[in-house]
């Protein structure tokens, strides 16, 4: 294990910040990539979700920012809004060692006008999706002629989603003399081609084999289509996971499953691409803060899902692509923890099971369904509820202010308050379910930072 303190390029204030974040020893990708990144070299790295890659490139980007220059100096491109938000959040945490670094996300699903207003004062770092970033470049509301570091995060996913031309167009706005960091979970041919075009003698890093799984116990069950729902309830009743993602292949299946689980008093929400962006954000926040136990999702959530400790993944249907299966189950077993994944496989999915077996080069762990069929359905309620407070970063709302209001006038103890998430316009607070209504009433009658606040209970 290599300590962050061995990186002499990092200032003492950043090392202190890393220690406060619980970052003491580097992950393999960080140890392999950070020395070269901090020296200014281009890097092409194979790194899966959960490997610590965001901190690897984030520390490099922050190291090259001159806060006295009011110009965009760092650009991070991500395939999805969810991943962009996750990356921006991590960058803000990493940036706490210094003051006045402005980090802005530019993604679809938000009004262009609000983003244009935020761009009136150039952010030091932009994190965004290719389509929206290119839109602002064409409108000349964003200028990246002064960037010193360009990052392509999950580049393989961006190519799969058809962003190749957008990426090329964005790069045409950047200076030739720049550092370019490319991170990809897999090495399709297109990654090598784009690296050759946009990077200069990159250091190539492969930390592990794509087919090599982390410590995940996988169980596969051969079932009929009619049995799937009851067996899913059996799995959830048997395991009683604190948090679980159930992957489906269609929006309709997500909604149908959530309805069935809710009828069984199992706390569940649906996440799919047909939701409005604000609704998707709300679902993610509620799941992450513990006010929902089961998230039923399409593969829109397979990457970029910011859950630190996911107890269980269930494949209600197998993914069509073995690599997608790996990304799905990789949501559990984060940070070296033991993971658990269950796959319910119908007869018409056996071709996919055989393809997965070939890809993994190992025999799948098939189990009898008898034990699951014998399980008595059990409720799975959420321990937390979510309060939504109007006013976020733009209103200078801070987590400490909210916690102080709840533990002061509202009379709650600190252990009754969970995760506090601050977005641009709202604050989302996890509150123990049994005191949530009391907290809501006190907030509505009281004040935060001397101001009246509007709040509502989400669940």
N, C-alpha and C positions, 0 to 999 in steps of 0.2 A: 504494500500500500504506500503510495507516494503522497506526502502532505502538500497542501496548497502553498504552505510557507516556503517550499523549495523554489517557487516561481518568483525569482528576484525582480521581475518586471512589475509585479503587482505592488501598489503602495500599501503601507501598513494599515491605512484606514479600510482598504478593501479586504485585506486578510481578516481584520476584526469583524467586518460585516459578514464575511463568509462563515466565520466561526459562530456568529450569532444565528445564522441561518441553519447551523448544524452541518455545514460543509467543512469537514476536516481533511479527509483523504479523497483523492481524485478517483473517479471511476476509470476503467480502462480507456475509454474514448477520450476522456479529459487528459489523462497522463500522456497519451500518444499524440494528441493534437495540439494541446495548449502551448507547449514550448515553441512550435513552429508558428502558430497563430499569433502569439505575442511578439514574435520577431518580424511579423509582417508578411510571412510567406503565404502563398495560396495553398489551400488544403482541400483535398477531395476525400471524404470519409464515408465509409459504410457504417451506419449506426442506427439501430432500431429505436422505436419509442421507448422511453424509460431508461435509456443508457446514460443520460446526463449530457446529451449533446447540446441542449439549449444553453447550459452554463458554459460549455466549451466555447461556442461561438459568441455567446453574450459577453463574456469577459474580454474577448478579443475586440468586439465592436466598441465596448465602453472605453477600452484602453486608448482608442484612437480618436475619441471625441474631445474637442476643444470647446468647453462650455462658453467661453467668451465670444465664440463665433456664432452669430445667429444665422446658421445655414444648416441644411440637412446633410449630415456627414455619414450616416449609416442607414442602409436599407436592407430589410429582411423580407423576403418573399416566401409566403406559405400557401399551401393549396386550399385551405379552408378558413372560414371565419373563426371556427372554434380553436384551431391551432394558432392562428394569429393572436387571438385574445390570450391564449395560454402563454405564448412566447413573450408578448408585451408585458404580461404580469410578472413573469420571471425576470425580465430585464429591469423592470421597476424595482424589484427586490434587490437585484444585484447592484443597482445604481444608488442604493441608499448611502453608500460610502461618501458620496459627494452631493452637492446641491445644484439645483437649477438645470438638471438635464430633462429636457422635454421629449417624451416618447409618445407617439401618436399612432393609432391603428387606422388603417384605411381599407375597409372591406365593403362588399356589397351588402344590401339589407339595411343600410343607414342612409339618411338623406344626404345628397351631395352638398346641399347648401350648408348644413351644419359642419361638414368636413371642410368645406371651403373657408368658412369662418375660422376654424381652428388652424388652418394653414396660413392665415394672415401673418402670423408670427411663426416663422419656419421652425418645425421641430428638429431637434438634433438627430433623432432616430425615427424612421418610419417602419412600421411592421404592417404588411398588408397582403392582400391577394392580388395576383397579377392583373386581373381585369380592371379592378377599381384603381389600382396604382396607375395603370396606363391611361385610364380615363382622365385622371387629374393631370397627368403629364401633357396630354393632348390639349386640355383646357388651359394649360399653363398656370394652374393653381398650385402645382408642385414642381419644384426644381431640384434636380439631383446631380447637377453638374459639379458639385463640390464634394460628392461622397468619397470617402476614403476606404469604405468597406461595404461590399455587397455579399449578402448571404442568401443562398437558395436552400431552404429547409424542406425536407421530404421532396427532393427534386423528382424522384421517380413517380410520386403521386401527382405532381403537377403535370408531368408529361402524359400520364394516363388520362388526365382530365382535359387534355387538349390545349394546354397553355404554352406550348412551344413557341408559337409565333408571338404571343404577347411578351414572353420572356425576352426573345430576341429584340423586340421593339423597345422594351424598357432599357435593355443594355445599351442600345444606341444613344440613349440620353446620358449615359454615365461617362466619366473621364476614363481614358485608356489606363492611366496610372492609378490603379486602385487595387486593393486586396479583394480576392474573390474566394469565398468559402462555400463549398458545395457538400451538402449532407443528404444521404440517400439510404433507405433501408435495404434496397436491392441494387444490383448492377445490370440493368438492362442495357442493350447496345446504345440506346439513345443517351444514356448518362455519359458514357465515354465520349460520344460525339459532341455533346454540349460542353463537356469539360475541355476538350481540345480547342473549341472555338473561343471560350471565354476566360480560360485560366492560363497562367504562365508557369510552367514547370511545377505543377502542384505536387505537394507531398501526398501520396496515396496511402490511406489507412484503412485496413480491414480488421476490425476488432474481434469478429467471430463470424462463423458460417451462418448464412441466413436460415438454413434449415435446423440449426442447433437451437433447441428450445431452452428457455430458462426452467427453473424448478416448478414445473406445472404437472399436476396429476390430471391426466385426461381419461375420461370414461365415455365410451360410446354405447348407445342403446339402439338396437334395431326395433323399430316400432311401426305400427300402422298409422296412417294419417289421422284416424279417428281417436287414437290413443294419446296423441301428442300433448294436448292441453291438460288432460288429467295427470299425465306423467310429469309435466312441467310443475304443476301444483304439488305433486309428490316430492319432486326434487327440492322445491323451495320450502315445503313443510318439514322435510327431513333435515335440511342443512341450516335453515333459519339464518341466512346470511345477513350481515349488517348492510351490505351493499351488493347488488348483482346487476349485471347487464345481460339481457336476453336479446340475441341477435336474430332478426327476421330479414327476409328479402324484399318485402313490400310494405308500403304504408298501410294498406288495408289490414294485413296481418297484425301489425303493431297495434292498431286501434282495437281490433277484435280481442286480442290477448289482454290488453289493459282492461277492457270492460269485464272480461271473465275473471281476471285476478281481483279486480275491485269488488266484484260480487262475492268473492271468497275472503274479503277483508284483508287482502294483501295490498300493501301500499305500492302503487305502480303509476308510472307516467310513460307516455309515448314520445319518442324523438325520431323525426323523419324529415326529409327534405321539403315536404309540402307545407311545413309550418312556416309562419312568418318568422323573420330573424329574431324579433324581440321575444316571441314565444319560445323559440329554441334556446335562447339565452336563459330565459326564466327556468325552463326545464332543467338545464345543466346546473344552474345555481342551486335549485331545490334538491337535486340529486346529490350534488357535491357536499351540501351542508347537512345531509342526513334527514331531511324532511320528506324523503321518498326512499324506499328500500330497493325497489326494482325499476330499472330503466329498460323499456322495451324499444329497441332501436334498429334502424336499418344501418347499413355500413357508413352512413354519413358520420357516425360516432366512432367508427373503428380506429380512427387516428385523431389525435388532438383532444381526447377526453381526459381532462385534468382531474383524475381521481387518484389520490395518493395510495390508498390501500383498498383494492377491490377484491372482495372475498370470493366471488364466484362469477364465472362466465358460462352462459348456456347458449348453445347454438340450436335454436328452434328449428332452423334449417341450415344445412351445411352451405358454406360459401361456394360459389362456382369456381373460384380461383384458390388453390392451396395457399398462396402467399397471403390472401385476405384472411384465410383461417388463422394463420400465424399471427397476423396483426390483431385479430379479434381476441384470441386467447391471451395475447401478450398484455392485455389490459390488467390481468391479474398477474401475480408474481412480480410486482414492481419492487425495485430497490433491494433485490436479493431475497424477497420473502417467498414462501411457498405459495403456489397458486393452485387453483382447482377449476377445471373446465369440464362441462358435460355437453355431449352432442346427441341430439335425438334424430335418428336417421331413418327415413322412410325408404321403401323399396326403390322408388324412382330416384333416390339420391345415392344409391350404392355406387354408381359410376364415379361420383365425386369422392366418395370414401376411398375407393381404390386409387384414384388419382392422388389423394392426400397421402395414402400409404406409400405410393411410389416416390412422392416428393420428399417425405420424411425418411424414406428408406428404413422403415420400421413397421412392425405389426401393430395395428391399432388395438387398444385395450377394450375389447367388447365385454359387456356385462349383461347379466340377466335382468329383465324388468320386474321380476317377481317381488323383490324387496320394495321397489317404488310403488307398485300396485297395492301393496299392503299398508302403506303409510296413510294414517288418518289426516285429512287436510287440517292444517293449523293456520290461524291468522298470522299475518306478518305486518303489524302496524309500525309506522314510523315513530321514533322517539321524539323527533323535533318537528316544529312548525316553522314557517318562514314569515317574517314581517318584512314588508316592502316599505321603505321610507322615501318620500320624494326628496331629492337633493343628494347629489353625489360629489364627485371630484370638482365639478364646476362650481358647486356651492361651498367648496372647501370643507366638505364633510370628512371627518376622520373617524376611524374605528374607535379610538380612545374616547372621543366625544360621546359616541353612541353608548359604549360600554358604561361610561360614567353616568349617563342619564338613566340607564336601566338599573344599575346597581345603587344609584343614589335615590332619587325621588320615587322610582318604581319599586325599590326595595327588593330587587332580585339579587341572588348570590351569583358570583362570577361563574360557578359551575352550571348554572341554569342557562347561560348564554353560550351559544356555540360559535360557529364560523361567521365572521362579518365580511361581506364582499361589497366593495365600493366600485360602482361603475360611474360613467360620466354624469348620469342624471339621477341615479337611485342608489340607495344603500339597502342591502339584503341581509337580514339578521336571522340566524337560526336560534330559536328559543325552545326550551323543553315544552313539549305539547301541553303538559298539565298547567303551565303558568302563562301560556301564550296570550290568552284573552286578557288576563290581568296586565301583562306588559303592554298590549295594544292600548288598553284604556288609559294607562298612565302616560304613554307617549302622546296620545291624542289630547290629554288634558295638560301635559307639561311642555317643556321646551328643551331644545338642544342648542347649545351655544347661545342661549338667550333668545332663540327664535322659536315660534310655533312651528310644529311639523305636522305633515299629513302622512299617515301611515295606514296600511291595510294588512290584513292577515291573509296569506296565500293558501295555507293549508293547516 
